[in-house]
Amino acid sequence: MHLFDPAPILAVAGSSTGTEAAALIVATLFFIAGFFGTFVPAFPGSFIVWVGIIIYRLWLGDAGIPWWFVFVSGALTLIIYFFDILCGAWGARKFGATWRGAVGALLGAIVGFFIPPPLLWLLLGPVIGAIIGELLGGRRLAEAGRAGFGTVVGALVGLVFKISVTLFMIGWFYLLVIMK
């Protein structure tokens, strides 16, 4: 048995060709990178998982997964990012922010993406944006701070959603591969 023996993967996938094994290995590498990327703000982890799904389909054609799964997983990827963006603003509103704080959190996330280092500012941008929005609306610092804390709670809710749906997509992919 070699270090990179594809036999266990082939047995799981019900495959007997090196092409199918290679496609599955490459998709799996994309899944690993994408899954761990979901934990990092601004890293398109779910998108990378979707790219792995597309590569597998294009590599194997009709012998791979069906096109409907590629489209459904693409839609799930869009939903993940839409939901993730809105969660910070939702968290701010849940903790008493006015519409100014929610808009500030959303703008802070967008602006934070373009300020180096973006990883830091994607975390701090929504918090600072919510606080500034509340302060500009005439609220006290304590109230603005609660709104900022709410953006952190919202970001955590978004992270849990992103991880859950990404794992669901990966699991569904392997189920389709095993069942074909």
Helices and strands as residue ranges (DSSP letters): H 7-13, H 18-37, H 45-60, G 61-63, H 67-94, H 99-113, H 118-136, H 141-179
